[in-house]
Amino acid sequence: MDFNHFREELEKAFTRPLPGQDAQYQMTPAGRERVDLKRIDQEKVKQAATAALFFPMQN
């Protein structure tokens, strides 16, 4: 492949918008459930993140 052609294709790839959340779900394994981010309790997420931050080596 010609280097200039490669460079042009690379520039095109970097200027295209990134695929969204739908594309991300298409790449997941078929057996995995789709997670609805709006249904996750944000308070529990904060508590889990705090526990992981302050107690990283405990079970």
PDB file with SEQRES, HELIX, SHEET and CRYST1 records, atoms N, CA, C and O in Angstrom:
SEQRES   1 A   59  MET ASP PHE ASN HIS PHE ARG GLU GLU LEU GLU LYS ALA          
SEQRES   2 A   59  PHE THR ARG PRO LEU PRO GLY GLN ASP ALA GLN TYR GLN          
SEQRES   3 A   59  MET THR PRO ALA GLY ARG GLU ARG VAL ASP LEU LYS ARG          
SEQRES   4 A   59  ILE ASP GLN GLU LYS VAL LYS GLN ALA ALA THR ALA ALA          
SEQRES   5 A   59  LEU PHE PHE PRO MET GLN ASN                                  
HELIX    1 AA1 PHE A    3  THR A   15  1                                  13    
HELIX    2 AA2 GLN A   21  GLN A   26  1                                   6    
HELIX    3 AA3 LEU A   37  ARG A   39  5                                   3    
HELIX    4 AA4 GLN A   42  PHE A   54  1                                  13    
CRYST1    1.000    1.000    1.000  90.00  90.00  90.00 P 1           1          
ATOM      1  N   MET A   1       0.849  -1.171   0.000  1.00  0.00           N  
ATOM      2  CA  MET A   1       0.000   0.000   0.000  1.00  0.00           C  
ATOM      3  C   MET A   1       0.896   1.237   0.000  1.00  0.00           C  
ATOM      4  O   MET A   1       1.918   1.290   0.684  1.00  0.00           O  
ATOM      5  N   ASP A   2       0.490   2.206  -0.772  1.00  0.00           N  
ATOM      6  CA  ASP A   2       1.211   3.468  -0.838  1.00  0.00           C  
ATOM      7  C   ASP A   2       1.032   4.222   0.482  1.00  0.00           C  
ATOM      8  O   ASP A   2      -0.068   4.268   1.032  1.00  0.00           O  
ATOM      9  N   PHE A   3       2.108   4.804   0.977  1.00  0.00           N  
ATOM     10  CA  PHE A   3       2.046   5.493   2.267  1.00  0.00           C  
ATOM     11  C   PHE A   3       1.100   6.681   2.218  1.00  0.00           C  
ATOM     12  O   PHE A   3       0.381   6.932   3.185  1.00  0.00           O  
ATOM     13  N   ASN A   4       1.084   7.414   1.114  1.00  0.00           N  
ATOM     14  CA  ASN A   4       0.187   8.573   1.005  1.00  0.00           C  
ATOM     15  C   ASN A   4      -1.271   8.134   1.038  1.00  0.00           C  
ATOM     16  O   ASN A   4      -2.112   8.797   1.645  1.00  0.00           O  
ATOM     17  N   HIS A   5      -1.566   7.020   0.388  1.00  0.00           N  
ATOM     18  CA  HIS A   5      -2.924   6.486   0.431  1.00  0.00           C  
ATOM     19  C   HIS A   5      -3.291   6.087   1.864  1.00  0.00           C  
ATOM     20  O   HIS A   5      -4.394   6.369   2.333  1.00  0.00           O  
ATOM     21  N   PHE A   6      -2.370   5.441   2.540  1.00  0.00           N  
ATOM     22  CA  PHE A   6      -2.586   5.055   3.932  1.00  0.00           C  
ATOM     23  C   PHE A   6      -2.842   6.281   4.802  1.00  0.00           C  
ATOM     24  O   PHE A   6      -3.732   6.272   5.652  1.00  0.00           O  
ATOM     25  N   ARG A   7      -2.066   7.326   4.588  1.00  0.00           N  
ATOM     26  CA  ARG A   7      -2.217   8.547   5.375  1.00  0.00           C  
ATOM     27  C   ARG A   7      -3.572   9.201   5.117  1.00  0.00           C  
ATOM     28  O   ARG A   7      -4.215   9.680   6.051  1.00  0.00           O  
ATOM     29  N   GLU A   8      -4.007   9.223   3.869  1.00  0.00           N  
ATOM     30  CA  GLU A   8      -5.314   9.796   3.538  1.00  0.00           C  
ATOM     31  C   GLU A   8      -6.441   9.005   4.191  1.00  0.00           C  
ATOM     32  O   GLU A   8      -7.385   9.586   4.727  1.00  0.00           O  
ATOM     33  N   GLU A   9      -6.339   7.697   4.146  1.00  0.00           N  
ATOM     34  CA  GLU A   9      -7.361   6.858   4.779  1.00  0.00           C  
ATOM     35  C   GLU A   9      -7.378   7.049   6.290  1.00  0.00           C  
ATOM     36  O   GLU A   9      -8.440   7.039   6.911  1.00  0.00           O  
ATOM     37  N   LEU A  10      -6.221   7.218   6.867  1.00  0.00           N  
ATOM     38  CA  LEU A  10      -6.125   7.448   8.302  1.00  0.00           C  
ATOM     39  C   LEU A  10      -6.750   8.784   8.680  1.00  0.00           C  
ATOM     40  O   LEU A  10      -7.451   8.877   9.688  1.00  0.00           O  
ATOM     41  N   GLU A  11      -6.506   9.812   7.887  1.00  0.00           N  
ATOM     42  CA  GLU A  11      -7.114  11.120   8.147  1.00  0.00           C  
ATOM     43  C   GLU A  11      -8.629  11.046   8.039  1.00  0.00           C  
ATOM     44  O   GLU A  11      -9.334  11.669   8.834  1.00  0.00           O  
ATOM     45  N   LYS A  12      -9.144  10.294   7.066  1.00  0.00           N  
ATOM     46  CA  LYS A  12     -10.594  10.113   6.943  1.00  0.00           C  
ATOM     47  C   LYS A  12     -11.155   9.420   8.182  1.00  0.00           C  
ATOM     48  O   LYS A  12     -12.206   9.800   8.698  1.00  0.00           O  
ATOM     49  N   ALA A  13     -10.446   8.411   8.642  1.00  0.00           N  
ATOM     50  CA  ALA A  13     -10.916   7.657   9.807  1.00  0.00           C  
ATOM     51  C   ALA A  13     -10.970   8.532  11.051  1.00  0.00           C  
ATOM     52  O   ALA A  13     -11.877   8.389  11.871  1.00  0.00           O  
ATOM     53  N   PHE A  14     -10.012   9.433  11.198  1.00  0.00           N  
ATOM     54  CA  PHE A  14      -9.987  10.292  12.377  1.00  0.00           C  
ATOM     55  C   PHE A  14     -11.016  11.412  12.311  1.00  0.00           C  
ATOM     56  O   PHE A  14     -11.384  11.960  13.350  1.00  0.00           O  
ATOM     57  N   THR A  15     -11.489  11.766  11.126  1.00  0.00           N  
ATOM     58  CA  THR A  15     -12.467  12.848  11.015  1.00  0.00           C  
ATOM     59  C   THR A  15     -13.901  12.343  11.095  1.00  0.00           C  
ATOM     60  O   THR A  15     -14.815  13.135  11.323  1.00  0.00           O  
ATOM     61  N   ARG A  16     -14.119  11.050  10.914  1.00  0.00           N  
ATOM     62  CA  ARG A  16     -15.470  10.500  11.026  1.00  0.00           C  
ATOM     63  C   ARG A  16     -15.901  10.492  12.486  1.00  0.00           C  
ATOM     64  O   ARG A  16     -15.074  10.302  13.378  1.00  0.00           O  
ATOM     65  N   PRO A  17     -17.192  10.697  12.733  1.00  0.00           N  
ATOM     66  CA  PRO A  17     -17.668  10.628  14.118  1.00  0.00           C  
ATOM     67  C   PRO A  17     -17.572   9.203  14.651  1.00  0.00           C  
ATOM     68  O   PRO A  17     -17.683   8.232  13.902  1.00  0.00           O  
ATOM     69  N   LEU A  18     -17.367   9.102  15.936  1.00  0.00           N  
ATOM     70  CA  LEU A  18     -17.302   7.788  16.568  1.00  0.00           C  
ATOM     71  C   LEU A  18     -18.692   7.177  16.646  1.00  0.00           C  
ATOM     72  O   LEU A  18     -19.678   7.902  16.782  1.00  0.00           O  
ATOM     73  N   PRO A  19     -18.787   5.853  16.563  1.00  0.00           N  
ATOM     74  CA  PRO A  19     -20.099   5.219  16.680  1.00  0.00           C  
ATOM     75  C   PRO A  19     -20.635   5.387  18.096  1.00  0.00           C  
ATOM     76  O   PRO A  19     -19.870   5.496  19.055  1.00  0.00           O  
ATOM     77  N   GLY A  20     -21.925   5.406  18.211  1.00  0.00           N  
ATOM     78  CA  GLY A  20     -22.553   5.649  19.501  1.00  0.00           C  
ATOM     79  C   GLY A  20     -22.784   4.392  20.308  1.00  0.00           C  
ATOM     80  O   GLY A  20     -22.164   3.351  20.086  1.00  0.00           O  
ATOM     81  N   GLN A  21     -23.688   4.523  21.244  1.00  0.00           N  
ATOM     82  CA  GLN A  21     -23.978   3.440  22.177  1.00  0.00           C  
ATOM     83  C   GLN A  21     -24.582   2.230  21.460  1.00  0.00           C  
ATOM     84  O   GLN A  21     -24.356   1.091  21.869  1.00  0.00           O  
ATOM     85  N   ASP A  22     -25.344   2.471  20.399  1.00  0.00           N  
ATOM     86  CA  ASP A  22     -25.938   1.350  19.664  1.00  0.00           C  
ATOM     87  C   ASP A  22     -24.870   0.447  19.067  1.00  0.00           C  
ATOM     88  O   ASP A  22     -25.005  -0.776  19.092  1.00  0.00           O  
ATOM     89  N   ALA A  23     -23.813   1.040  18.531  1.00  0.00           N  
ATOM     90  CA  ALA A  23     -22.724   0.240  17.967  1.00  0.00           C  
ATOM     91  C   ALA A  23     -22.013  -0.546  19.060  1.00  0.00           C  
ATOM     92  O   ALA A  23     -21.556  -1.665  18.829  1.00  0.00           O  
ATOM     93  N   GLN A  24     -21.920   0.031  20.234  1.00  0.00           N  
ATOM     94  CA  GLN A  24     -21.277  -0.654  21.348  1.00  0.00           C  
ATOM     95  C   GLN A  24     -22.075  -1.896  21.741  1.00  0.00           C  
ATOM     96  O   GLN A  24     -21.499  -2.945  22.029  1.00  0.00           O  
ATOM     97  N   TYR A  25     -23.400  -1.773  21.752  1.00  0.00           N  
ATOM     98  CA  TYR A  25     -24.239  -2.920  22.096  1.00  0.00           C  
ATOM     99  C   TYR A  25     -24.176  -4.007  21.026  1.00  0.00           C  
ATOM    100  O   TYR A  25     -24.327  -5.187  21.344  1.00  0.00           O  
ATOM    101  N   GLN A  26     -23.956  -3.635  19.767  1.00  0.00           N  
ATOM    102  CA  GLN A  26     -23.853  -4.628  18.702  1.00  0.00           C  
ATOM    103  C   GLN A  26     -22.605  -5.488  18.854  1.00  0.00           C  
ATOM    104  O   GLN A  26     -22.581  -6.624  18.381  1.00  0.00           O  
ATOM    105  N   MET A  27     -21.570  -4.969  19.504  1.00  0.00           N  
ATOM    106  CA  MET A  27     -20.320  -5.710  19.656  1.00  0.00           C  
ATOM    107  C   MET A  27     -20.306  -6.615  20.882  1.00  0.00           C  
ATOM    108  O   MET A  27     -19.362  -7.385  21.058  1.00  0.00           O  
ATOM    109  N   THR A  28     -21.321  -6.544  21.728  1.00  0.00           N  
ATOM    110  CA  THR A  28     -21.347  -7.372  22.931  1.00  0.00           C  
ATOM    111  C   THR A  28     -21.742  -8.802  22.582  1.00  0.00           C  
ATOM    112  O   THR A  28     -22.400  -9.031  21.567  1.00  0.00           O  
ATOM    113  N   PRO A  29     -21.353  -9.761  23.407  1.00  0.00           N  
ATOM    114  CA  PRO A  29     -21.746 -11.150  23.163  1.00  0.00           C  
ATOM    115  C   PRO A  29     -23.264 -11.317  23.219  1.00  0.00           C  
ATOM    116  O   PRO A  29     -23.953 -10.575  23.920  1.00  0.00           O  
ATOM    117  N   ALA A  30     -23.768 -12.277  22.490  1.00  0.00           N  
ATOM    118  CA  ALA A  30     -25.218 -12.467  22.372  1.00  0.00           C  
ATOM    119  C   ALA A  30     -25.871 -12.808  23.708  1.00  0.00           C  
ATOM    120  O   ALA A  30     -27.023 -12.436  23.931  1.00  0.00           O  
ATOM    121  N   GLY A  31     -25.173 -13.503  24.600  1.00  0.00           N  
ATOM    122  CA  GLY A  31     -25.756 -13.924  25.860  1.00  0.00           C  
ATOM    123  C   GLY A  31     -25.812 -12.851  26.931  1.00  0.00           C  
ATOM    124  O   GLY A  31     -26.471 -13.032  27.955  1.00  0.00           O  
ATOM    125  N   ARG A  32     -25.144 -11.762  26.714  1.00  0.00           N  
ATOM    126  CA  ARG A  32     -25.101 -10.713  27.732  1.00  0.00           C  
ATOM    127  C   ARG A  32     -26.370  -9.865  27.680  1.00  0.00           C  
ATOM    128  O   ARG A  32     -26.845  -9.500  26.604  1.00  0.00           O  
ATOM    129  N   GLU A  33     -26.908  -9.559  28.855  1.00  0.00           N  
ATOM    130  CA  GLU A  33     -28.111  -8.740  28.922  1.00  0.00           C  
ATOM    131  C   GLU A  33     -27.770  -7.287  28.616  1.00  0.00           C  
ATOM    132  O   GLU A  33     -26.668  -6.817  28.899  1.00  0.00           O  
ATOM    133  N   ARG A  34     -28.723  -6.600  28.042  1.00  0.00           N  
ATOM    134  CA  ARG A  34     -28.549  -5.178  27.779  1.00  0.00           C  
ATOM    135  C   ARG A  34     -28.848  -4.418  29.068  1.00  0.00           C  
ATOM    136  O   ARG A  34     -29.895  -4.609  29.686  1.00  0.00           O  
ATOM    137  N   VAL A  35     -27.922  -3.562  29.460  1.00  0.00           N  
ATOM    138  CA  VAL A  35     -28.052  -2.821  30.704  1.00  0.00           C  
ATOM    139  C   VAL A  35     -28.671  -1.467  30.408  1.00  0.00           C  
ATOM    140  O   VAL A  35     -28.189  -0.727  29.551  1.00  0.00           O  
ATOM    141  N   ASP A  36     -29.736  -1.150  31.118  1.00  0.00           N  
ATOM    142  CA  ASP A  36     -30.355   0.161  30.977  1.00  0.00           C  
ATOM    143  C   ASP A  36     -29.717   1.076  32.015  1.00  0.00           C  
ATOM    144  O   ASP A  36     -29.963   0.931  33.212  1.00  0.00           O  
ATOM    145  N   LEU A  37     -28.903   2.010  31.558  1.00  0.00           N  
ATOM    146  CA  LEU A  37     -28.151   2.864  32.471  1.00  0.00           C  
ATOM    147  C   LEU A  37     -29.048   3.772  33.300  1.00  0.00           C  
ATOM    148  O   LEU A  37     -28.650   4.224  34.374  1.00  0.00           O  
ATOM    149  N   LYS A  38     -30.248   4.040  32.816  1.00  0.00           N  
ATOM    150  CA  LYS A  38     -31.161   4.915  33.553  1.00  0.00           C  
ATOM    151  C   LYS A  38     -31.760   4.216  34.771  1.00  0.00           C  
ATOM    152  O   LYS A  38     -32.214   4.880  35.703  1.00  0.00           O  
ATOM    153  N   ARG A  39     -31.766   2.889  34.772  1.00  0.00           N  
ATOM    154  CA  ARG A  39     -32.367   2.143  35.877  1.00  0.00           C  
ATOM    155  C   ARG A  39     -31.383   1.828  36.995  1.00  0.00           C  
ATOM    156  O   ARG A  39     -31.784   1.295  38.030  1.00  0.00           O  
ATOM    157  N   ILE A  40     -30.121   2.140  36.816  1.00  0.00           N  
ATOM    158  CA  ILE A  40     -29.115   1.853  37.835  1.00  0.00           C  
ATOM    159  C   ILE A  40     -29.235   2.889  38.948  1.00  0.00           C  
ATOM    160  O   ILE A  40     -29.321   4.089  38.688  1.00  0.00           O  
ATOM    161  N   ASP A  41     -29.239   2.417  40.171  1.00  0.00           N  
ATOM    162  CA  ASP A  41     -29.330   3.311  41.324  1.00  0.00           C  
ATOM    163  C   ASP A  41     -27.987   4.030  41.490  1.00  0.00           C  
ATOM    164  O   ASP A  41     -26.989   3.405  41.848  1.00  0.00           O  
ATOM    165  N   GLN A  42     -27.963   5.326  41.234  1.00  0.00           N  
ATOM    166  CA  GLN A  42     -26.723   6.096  41.254  1.00  0.00           C  
ATOM    167  C   GLN A  42     -26.108   6.161  42.651  1.00  0.00           C  
ATOM    168  O   GLN A  42     -24.887   6.248  42.783  1.00  0.00           O  
ATOM    169  N   GLU A  43     -26.926   6.120  43.675  1.00  0.00           N  
ATOM    170  CA  GLU A  43     -26.396   6.170  45.041  1.00  0.00           C  
ATOM    171  C   GLU A  43     -25.580   4.912  45.345  1.00  0.00           C  
ATOM    172  O   GLU A  43     -24.531   4.993  45.984  1.00  0.00           O  
ATOM    173  N   LYS A  44     -26.053   3.759  44.895  1.00  0.00           N  
ATOM    174  CA  LYS A  44     -25.301   2.522  45.104  1.00  0.00           C  
ATOM    175  C   LYS A  44     -23.994   2.534  44.321  1.00  0.00           C  
ATOM    176  O   LYS A  44     -22.987   1.995  44.781  1.00  0.00           O  
ATOM    177  N   VAL A  45     -24.007   3.143  43.147  1.00  0.00           N  
ATOM    178  CA  VAL A  45     -22.783   3.251  42.355  1.00  0.00           C  
ATOM    179  C   VAL A  45     -21.760   4.101  43.098  1.00  0.00           C  
ATOM    180  O   VAL A  45     -20.579   3.757  43.143  1.00  0.00           O  
ATOM    181  N   LYS A  46     -22.205   5.205  43.678  1.00  0.00           N  
ATOM    182  CA  LYS A  46     -21.301   6.075  44.442  1.00  0.00           C  
ATOM    183  C   LYS A  46     -20.730   5.347  45.656  1.00  0.00           C  
ATOM    184  O   LYS A  46     -19.541   5.466  45.951  1.00  0.00           O  
ATOM    185  N   GLN A  47     -21.569   4.600  46.355  1.00  0.00           N  
ATOM    186  CA  GLN A  47     -21.106   3.864  47.525  1.00  0.00           C  
ATOM    187  C   GLN A  47     -20.095   2.792  47.132  1.00  0.00           C  
ATOM    188  O   GLN A  47     -19.096   2.601  47.824  1.00  0.00           O  
ATOM    189  N   ALA A  48     -20.343   2.100  46.040  1.00  0.00           N  
ATOM    190  CA  ALA A  48     -19.414   1.064  45.584  1.00  0.00           C  
ATOM    191  C   ALA A  48     -18.087   1.669  45.152  1.00  0.00           C  
ATOM    192  O   ALA A  48     -17.028   1.098  45.416  1.00  0.00           O  
ATOM    193  N   ALA A  49     -18.136   2.815  44.491  1.00  0.00           N  
ATOM    194  CA  ALA A  49     -16.902   3.472  44.062  1.00  0.00           C  
ATOM    195  C   ALA A  49     -16.094   3.943  45.260  1.00  0.00           C  
ATOM    196  O   ALA A  49     -14.869   3.826  45.269  1.00  0.00           O  
ATOM    197  N   THR A  50     -16.771   4.474  46.268  1.00  0.00           N  
ATOM    198  CA  THR A  50     -16.080   4.920  47.474  1.00  0.00           C  
ATOM    199  C   THR A  50     -15.450   3.742  48.202  1.00  0.00           C  
ATOM    200  O   THR A  50     -14.310   3.829  48.658  1.00  0.00           O  
ATOM    201  N   ALA A  51     -16.185   2.643  48.313  1.00  0.00           N  
ATOM    202  CA  ALA A  51     -15.641   1.457  48.976  1.00  0.00           C  
ATOM    203  C   ALA A  51     -14.438   0.906  48.211  1.00  0.00           C  
ATOM    204  O   ALA A  51     -13.451   0.497  48.822  1.00  0.00           O  
ATOM    205  N   ALA A  52     -14.511   0.893  46.894  1.00  0.00           N  
ATOM    206  CA  ALA A  52     -13.387   0.395  46.091  1.00  0.00           C  
ATOM    207  C   ALA A  52     -12.177   1.306  46.214  1.00  0.00           C  
ATOM    208  O   ALA A  52     -11.038   0.841  46.161  1.00  0.00           O  
ATOM    209  N   LEU A  53     -12.416   2.592  46.378  1.00  0.00           N  
ATOM    210  CA  LEU A  53     -11.320   3.549  46.498  1.00  0.00           C  
ATOM    211  C   LEU A  53     -10.610   3.411  47.840  1.00  0.00           C  
ATOM    212  O   LEU A  53      -9.380   3.412  47.891  1.00  0.00           O  
ATOM    213  N   PHE A  54     -11.366   3.291  48.920  1.00  0.00           N  
ATOM    214  CA  PHE A  54     -10.767   3.273  50.248  1.00  0.00           C  
ATOM    215  C   PHE A  54     -10.405   1.877  50.747  1.00  0.00           C  
ATOM    216  O   PHE A  54      -9.558   1.744  51.631  1.00  0.00           O  
ATOM    217  N   PHE A  55     -11.023   0.843  50.205  1.00  0.00           N  
ATOM    218  CA  PHE A  55     -10.752  -0.522  50.641  1.00  0.00           C  
ATOM    219  C   PHE A  55     -10.472  -1.416  49.432  1.00  0.00           C  
ATOM    220  O   PHE A  55     -11.226  -2.359  49.194  1.00  0.00           O  
ATOM    221  N   PRO A  56      -9.414  -1.153  48.663  1.00  0.00           N  
ATOM    222  CA  PRO A  56      -9.208  -1.886  47.405  1.00  0.00           C  
ATOM    223  C   PRO A  56      -8.804  -3.345  47.575  1.00  0.00           C  
ATOM    224  O   PRO A  56      -9.064  -4.146  46.677  1.00  0.00           O  
ATOM    225  N   MET A  57      -8.181  -3.724  48.683  1.00  0.00           N  
ATOM    226  CA  MET A  57      -7.664  -5.083  48.817  1.00  0.00           C  
ATOM    227  C   MET A  57      -8.544  -5.982  49.667  1.00  0.00           C  
ATOM    228  O   MET A  57      -8.216  -7.156  49.843  1.00  0.00           O  
ATOM    229  N   GLN A  58      -9.643  -5.481  50.197  1.00  0.00           N  
ATOM    230  CA  GLN A  58     -10.512  -6.296  51.032  1.00  0.00           C  
ATOM    231  C   GLN A  58     -11.630  -6.889  50.188  1.00  0.00           C  
ATOM    232  O   GLN A  58     -12.043  -6.300  49.189  1.00  0.00           O  
ATOM    233  N   ASN A  59     -12.125  -8.071  50.597  1.00  0.00           N  
ATOM    234  CA  ASN A  59     -13.212  -8.712  49.844  1.00  0.00           C  
ATOM    235  C   ASN A  59     -14.533  -8.179  50.280  1.00  0.00           C  
ATOM    236  O   ASN A  59     -15.569  -8.596  49.761  1.00  0.00           O  
TER     237      ASN A  59                                                      
END                                                                             
